[in-house]
Amino acid sequence: MRWLGLVAFLVVLGCAPRLPDRWLEVPSADQLLARLGDQAGKFTSLDAVAGVKLTTGSKFFSSQQFLLLERPNRVRADVLTGFGQLALQLASDGERLAVFLNNTVPGRFLYGPASDANLTRFIRIPLAAEDLLAILLYDPPFIDYNTSRTLVADNRLELILEHPGSQQLVVFDENLRVVGCRYWIQKKLVLEVEYAKFNKEANFPARVSIEIPVEDTRVVMNFTELQLNTLIDSARFSLQQPKNSLFEALP
């Protein structure tokens, strides 16, 4: 499910907010857009341990994962149980998807196209792979917009992008780092992203939250042992069928 072309609108009421001392004046929309353009694509790969908490509907899942990401759409996740045992392996090179489920005897090996539907079946986050990786690599998608403007609310700077039928809100902290995005379609909030716990070395968020209200889905990822922009062997994004596992073709 793709969210490019979605967006956000926020009405702010009350007294005029106080500007952070480091701002001599409120940056213009054009200045913020230029800053975002300079930062786009800064992070192309991620190698980390991820503590993942996922809520979808009434179901809650918690796991530790060894996660590899490489833009635009390569993914590898080795998911452990609470006892440190391998529960699932997933690898996609952007074309083919391989999944090993180790929760039955014998285990199941599934293989087929790396479609968004197939990925969502296992990762349970209903976003297109390219959009999900962009969000996790601190490069959230931006809508096509007709108008843009800025305002200050709660000592945070907000950039509002608007297009007929869709809106996006980008929130900046006092250091002009993006700390959140919200996307609306037809005035309905469809996607919200929050960034926190920025590390000093790369100024990269070690905590990413994604909420998709229309799908009743929320996921929070906390990254540790984080490595960025490292060269990842392409073989890591494929899996060989384990011996004695049952083969199943993905549609």
N, C-alpha and C positions, 0 to 999 in steps of 0.2 A: 504494500500500500504506500503510495507516494504522498509526501506532504509538501513537496516544493510547489509553491503557488498558494500556500496558506498564510495566515497572518494574525496580528494582534492590535487591539485598540484599548487604551486605558484612559479613563476620565479622572482627572485629579482635582479634588476639591480642597478648600481650606486656605490657610495663610501661605504667603509666598515662602518657599523653602530657602534655607540658608545655603549658599554655595560653599563647597569645600575651600579651605584657605589656599590650596594650591591652584585653584582655578581663578584666573583674573577675570574671565568672562566665560559664559556657557559656549562650548564648542558648537559650531554649526553642524547641520546635518551633512553638508558636503565634506566637512573636515572629518567627521566620524566615518563616513563611507570611505573616504580615502584611507583612513587608518585601517579599516577592516580589509580593504583591498590589499594593503601592504602585508597584512598578516595571513591572508588566505593561502592555504596550502603549505604553511610553515612546517606542519608535522605530517609526515607521510607514513610512518609506521610506529607501532607500539608493541613492546614486549613486556608483560607485567603479570604479577599475580593479582587477581581481582576477587575481592569479596563481593558477592552479588546477592542482592535481596530483591526478589521479584514477586509482585502481587498481580494476579490476573483474575478478575472476577472475585470469587470467594476463596481462591487458592493462593497459598503462599509458598514460595520456594526460596531456600537459602543454600548457597554453595560457595565453595572456593574453586577458582578456575585459574589455570595457566593459559593466558590469553595472548594470541598473536594477531595483530591487525596490520594490513598493508593496503593502502589506497590503490585503486578505487574500491575494490570489493573482495579482497582476499581475507579469509578468516580461519583461525585455528583456535579451538577451545578444548582443553582437557579438563573435565569437570570431576571433582572429587566429592565423595559423600562426607558426612560429618565425621566419619571414622577414618578418613584419609584414603579410602579405596576408590579406584577409578569407576565412575558411574557411566560416563559418556565421553566419547571423543567425536569431534566434529571438525571437518576440514573442507574448505572450499577454495578453489583457485579462481573463482569467478565464473567458471564454465561448468565444472562438475562438483557435486557435493557428495561427500562420503561421511557416514555416521556409523559409529560402533556403539551399540547399547549393551552395556555389561550388567544389566539388572535382571537378566534371566539366564537360565541354563538350558541349552547353550545360548551364548550371546547372539545378537542380531547385527548384521552388517547391511546397511542400506546405502544404495549408490544410484545417482541419477543427476538430472539437470540441477544447477544451482539457481533455481527460480526463487523469487521472493516468497512464494507460497511454501516451497519446501524448506527454506531457511526458517520461516516463521513457525513452521510446525515444530521445530526443535528448540529454537532460541526463545520463542514465545514473545517476541517483540515485533509487532506488526508494522515494520518499516522496511522500505527498500534497502538492500545491503549498502548501496553507495551513500544513502542518506544517513544510515546508522553509523557507518564508519566516519563520515564527516563530522557527525555530532560527537562521537567518542574521541576523535582526534582534534577536538577544539576548533572546528571549522564549520559551525552550524550553517545549514543552507539559508539562502536569502531569496525572497520572492522577487518576481518581476513587479516593479512598483511604478506608479504614476507620480506620487507625491511623497515627500519626506519632510520631517520636522523633528525638533528636539524639545524636551522640557525637563525640568528638574523636579523630582518628587522624593521625599525622605532622604535627601542628600545623595541621591543616585540620579544619574543621567539616563534619560530614556530617548531612544531613537525610534520614531514611529514611521513605518513604511506602509503605504496604502495603495491598493489597487481595487477597482470595482469588484466587490464580492469577497475580497480577502484583505487581511491586514496582518502585520507583524510588528511586534514590540521587541526591541533589543535593549537590554538593561546593562549599564556600565557602572563599575564601582568608582571610587574617588581616584583610583589609579588609571582610569579609562580602560580597564579590562572588562571584557564581556563576561558577565556573571549570570546571564539568563536570556532566554528567547521564548516568546509566546507567539503562537500562530492561530489565527481565526479564519474560518470560512463561513460566510453568511452569518457573521456575528456569533458563531459557535466556536468555543475554544476546542481545538483539535489536537494541539501538541504544546507541551511546555518542557523546557530544558533549563536546568540549573547547574552552574559550575561553582565549585568551592575548593578549599584547601589547596591553594596554589603553591607549588614548590618553588624554591628560590632559584634553583639552577636553570630551569627552562621556562619558568613562569607558566607552568602547565597545571591544569586542575587535576588533583588526585582524587577528586570526588565528582561524579557526574550523575545527575538525576534526570530521568526521562519519564514524563507522564503523558499518557494518551487517553484523555477522558472518554472519547467516543468508543474506545475499545476496553474501557475499564482496566487499564494496564498501567502499572508503575514499576520502574526498576531503578535501583540505586547501586552504583558500582564505586567501590573504593579501591584504588590502585596502590600497590606497594611493589618494591623491587622494580621500579619503573625505568625502562630504557626506551628512548625515543630516537627515531630516524636511524635505526641500525639496519644493516643489510641482513635480510632474512632469506635463508636458503629456500628456494621455490619448492623444494621437495617437502618442506614442512606443511605445505598447504594441500597435501594429498595423504591418503591412508591406504594401506594394503589390508586386504581382508584377513583378519586373524584366523588361525587354524581352528577348525571345528565350529566356527560360527555359521549361522544360517544367513544366506544371501537373500535380500529383498530389493527389487528394483523400485526406485522412486519414479513417480509419474513425470 
